[in-house]
Amino acid sequence: MPRWRVFGSQYLRWSSTVTQGLVLSVVMFCVILPLCCHRLLYSYFFIKSMYLDSMSDEVLLDSYDRGQEALRFWRSGSTAASSGFTDIAKRPELLVTVVTARRTEGRDFHYLLQVMQRLIGLLGGCGERRCAEVLVCDVESGPQENEDASLLEDHFRVIRRSPEEQRRSRERVNTFEKEKRDYVYCLRKGWELVRPKNVVVLEDDALPRRDFFAVIKDLLSRRFALQTLYIKLYHPERLQRYWNPEPYRILEWIGLGLVGATALLLTFPYWNPFSFSFTLSATHLLFFTLYIMAAAELAGRHYLLEVRRLSPQLYAVSPATECCTPAMLFPGNSSLRVAEYLDESFCVKGNAKDMVLYQMARSVPGERSHSLEPNLITHIGAFSSVRANPSRPKLL
């Protein structure tokens, strides 16, 4: 009998686990996942050429509509809009500082007004006792005023540099150094004004999610909180994959594969409609571990993280990642230490304030930093106030 027939009769019949594994892989990776995930933005199967432009335009339109609605809200003088936060209590449990500057592009999206409208709504759900005080830090130093910040002055405490400080801040420095100095100013000024127990700093395009204050309250109740320099509340979704330099994600990925594979193999003796021959052996455990790991990565870790939103207690805290500071929690008086660390460095392209903080937390003895997953804010800033913008912003 020819060798290929011997091979086929031995391995390619349905009772062979090799055949079953091959069929499972083809069905999952060539049929099910492509059909289910081709419109999921952060999946490997996402078809950019078909969907990216339309999805980007849809998100921009939604943001524009929210911005226009927020503009009407703050101009209306309604009861909700006029709930005064201009008087800030001393020593609050939490201070939320929103850092803002005038945007040359994207003015009609009114990012700051969107964020403040969301905060008002969330604070209204806290009950009689405020769960946070709110401060707007306007760092605009150009000749034109920040119209959105000015519109909020009747509703919130808005802080700005004095005319003399503004003149000093106009000295010629690169964009990244100016952004860092503005951030340091807002950190220090917020502390000087109210001496809060904890500080959250939001950039003006960081839209809080509905469970924002519930999750922060839970975070601050955890033991590690007062021993950390900062907790990042946002990391770009496109960088949340398992295939990543972050070591903890690799361990999480392997753990997911092992748990899933074990559960699947233990299920077969009780429910096996396709007459699979797999058993709880080392070979089959390895196959299903890799199978589940590959499926999870290709479908998108971002979508698995969304399950954690069921409860504040399910949010995961892990070692801090490098990128981005649109939303940061500084427990205790760590905002002062952060301001000092940032003052010690001169920021340039490739060494912006997020990288400086990341390196400080890793190099200074006793300092630690963490990231929260999934994200606690939605980054809505398609148009940057400090960097060049594309003519047509894209989601990826």
N, C-alpha and C positions, 0 to 999 in steps of 0.2 A: 504494500500500500504506500503511495507517495507520502513524503514527509508532511506536506501541507495538509493532507487529509487526516493524518494522525494528529497533527496539532489542532485542526478544527474540531475533530471528534472529541478531543481531550479537553479543550479549553473554551470553545465557542458554543457549546450547548448551554441552554438556559440554566441548568443545574449548577454550572460552574460559576463560582464567585467572581472570576475574572470577567466573564461575560456580563454578569449583573452589574459589576462596578463600572464597566465601560458604558453600558446602556444608561445607568444612572448619571454618569458624567456628561454624556452627550445630551440627554434630555434636560438636565439642569443648566448647563453652561451654553448650550446652543439653541435651546428652545424657551424654557421657562424664564430665565433671567433676562435674556434680550427682550422678550415680550413684555415682561413686567417692569423693566427698569429703563427702557429706552427714552423715557421722558423725565427721569429723575436726574436733576441737575448734578448731583454729586456722586453719581454712579459711573463706573467705567463704561457702561453700556449707553450712556447718554449720547444722543446723536446731535452734536453741536450744529452741524450744517442745516438740520431741519428745524430745530427748536430754539436755539440760543437767541437769535435776533428777536423772535416774537415774544419769548419769555422776558427778555430784557426790557422790551418796549412796554410790556404789560406791567412789570414791576415799577418802571418809571412813571407810568400813568397813574398807578395806584398811589404812589408816593406824592405825585403832584396833586391829586385829588385830596389826599389827607392834609397836605400843606395848605391848600386853599380853604379847606374846612376849618383848620386850626386858625388861620388868619381871621376868618369870620367869627370864630369862637372868642378870640381875644379882643376883637373890636366890638363885640356885641354888648359888653357890659352886663352879661347875664349873671345870675347869682353864683353859678359855678365858677365863672371866670373871675368874679370879683372877690372870691374867698381870699382874704389878704394873707400873704406870707411875708409882708414887708418887715414885720416885727419878729425877730428871731430870738428864741429862748436861749439862754446861756446853758452850757453844759448839756446839750441834748444827747440822747443815746446815739443818734445817727445824724450826720450832716451830709446832704447830697449837694455837691458843687458841680454845676454845669458850666464847662468852659466853652466860650463861643467867640467867634470873630466874624466879621462881615465877609460874605461870599460874593465874589465878583460874578462867578458863574453859578447857576442853580438857585438864584435868589427866589424864584417863584415857588420853589419846593418848601421853603420856610421850615428847614429841619429843626431849628431851635423851637419854633412854635409847636411843632408836632411833639417833640420830646416833653415840653412843659405841659402841654395838654394831657398827655398820657400820665405824667407825674401827678397832676391835679386829680385825675380820675382815680389813680391808685391810692393816693393819700386820703381821698374821700371815703375809701373803704376800710380805713384803719380804725374807725370808731371815734369817740370823743377825744381821745388822747392821740396826738400826732405821732406817727411812727418815725417821722424824720422832719428835720428842718431843711429848707431848700435855699440855695444861694446861686445866683447867676453871676459868673465872672466874665465880664466882657473885656477881652484883651485886644480889641481893635485899637490900633495906634495910627492908622492912616487919617487923611484929611476928611474922609467921609464917615459918618456915624454908622453904627450897626443898627439898622432900623428895627429889626426884630427884637433886639435887646431893649431898645428904647420903648417899644410897645408894651413890654412886660414890667416896666418900672412901677406901674400902679398896683401890681399884683405880687411882685417878689422883690427882695433886696437884690439890687444889681450893684456890683462893685467894679470900679475901674481904677486904673492908675491915675495919679494926679497929673496935671499938665506937665510938670517938670519931669516926672517919671516917664511920661509918654515920649517926651523929647529924647530922653536917654535911651529908651527902648528902640528908637528909630535908627540907632547907630548901625552901620553896615555890618551885618552878620548873615551867615547863610540861613536858609529857611529852617533847617533842622535845629540849629542853635536857638533861633528865635522861638520856635515852637516849644523847646525845652524851657526857656526862660519864662515864657507865658505860663507854662504848666506849674513851674516852681512858684511863681507869683501867686497863682490861685491856691495852691496848697498852703502857703504861709499865711495868706490873707484870711482864708477860711478859719484857720486855727486861731489866729489873733483875735478874730471877731467873737467867736463863740466857744472856743475850747471844747470841741465835741469829744465824745468818748470814742467814736469811730467815724471814719470818713469814706464816702464813695465819691469818686470823681468820674463824671461822665463827659465825654466830648459831645458837642451839640448835634451830632448825627447818630447817637446811640439811643435807640428807642427801647425803653424798658419793656420787658414782657409782663404779662398779667400777674405772674407770681413773684415779681421782683422783690418786694419787701418781705414776703413770707420766706423766701429762700435765704435772703441776707440774714434775717433773724435766726434761722436755723444754723447758718454758717457760723455766726458769732457765738452760738451756744456750744459749738464743738470745741473740744479741748485744745486742738492745734492752733485755734484762731489767734490767740494773743501771743503766740510764739512765731508768727510769720510776718515778714516785711510787707507783703502785699498778696492779694488774691486776685488774679485776673478773671474777669467775668465774661470775657469774650476771646475766642480764637477763630480765625477765618475757617468757615466750613470746608473749604477746599483743602485745608491742611490738616483735617481731622482723621485722615485715613490711618489704618493700621500699619501699612507699609511706610514707615516713617522712622527717622532717627531716634525718636523718643523711646527709651528702653521699656518703660512701663506699658506702652501700648503693645509691644511684642508679647509681653507676658500676658496681658489681657487677651490678646488674640489667641495665643496657644491655649489659655484657660477656657475660652469660649469653645474652641474646637474640641478639647478633651471632654468637657461637660456635655456638650451636644452629642458627641459621638457615643459616649457611655450611655446617655439616656436613650439614644436611638437603638443601640444594640440590645439594651435591656428590654426594649419594647417589643422586639421581633418575636419572642416566644409567645406573646399574648395577642399580638395584632400583626398579621403578616399576609395581607391580601394578595401579594404578588409572589408568594412562595420563595422569598429570599433565603439564601443559605448562609447568611452571615452569622457569626457567633462572637462572643466576647473574647476574642483572641487578640494577641498583640498585633498581628498583621492587619486584621479587620479594624481594630481600634485606630491604628495609624492611618489607614485609608480614610476612614470617616472623619478623623480629626482634620486631615488636610482638606478633605472635601468641604467640610463646614467652614473652615478658615477661608478657603478660596471663595466660597459663596458669599460669606459675610463681607469680605474685602471688595469683591466685584460689585455687589449690590450697593455698598456704601455704609461705612461705619456711622456716618452722620445720622442715618435713619434709625439705626439701632439705639443711638443715644437718646432719641426723642422719646423712647419709652420711659426714660427716667423722669420725665415731667409729671408723671402720675402723682408724685409726692415730693415735697422739698427734701425729705430725708433720703431720697434715692439719688439726688444729685451727687456726682462723684468729684472728689478733690484729688488732684494729682500734682506732681512736680511741675513748676511753671514752664511754659513754653516761651520761645523768644519773641515772637511777633506780636506787635500791636497793643495799644493801650486805650481803646475807646471807652472802656469801663473797668475801673479798678476799685477794689475795696482795700482800705488801709485800716486795719484794726488798731485800737488804742492810739498811741501817739506816733505810730510808725510813719505817718505822713511827714512829720518833721525830719525823720531820718532820711526818708526818700528825697526830700528837698535838699538836704545836705549832700547826699551822694550825687545827685544830679548837678549840683553847683560845682562839684570837683571835676567834672568832665566837660569837655568842649565837644558838642555834637556836630557831626558832618554826615554826609551821605554814607550809608553803610555802618554808621555808629550813631543812630538816632536814639531818642530817650528810652525806647523800649529795649534796645540792645544794651544800653548803659545799665539799666536796672537789672536786666537778666545777668549780666556779668558781675555786678556788685553782689547780688544775692548768692552767687556761686563762689565768689572769691573772699568776701568778708566773713571772718569766723563768727559763727553763731547766727548768721542770717539765713532765713529760708524764705522761699516764695512758692506759691501754688497757683494752679489754674482750676477753674470750675468747668465741669461738663455736665450737660449741654450748656450752650450759651445762655446767659441771662438777659442779653439785649439783642436786638436786631440792628445790624449796621445798615442804615438807610442812606448813607452819604455817597451817592453816585458822583457828586461833584465835590472835589476837595477845595478847601480854602487856602491851602498852602502848597499844593503841587499842581503841575500841569494836568489838564483834563483832556480826555479824548473827545472827539466831536460827537461820538455816539457811545455812551458808556455801556459796558456789557457786564453781565453777572459773573462771568469768568474771565 
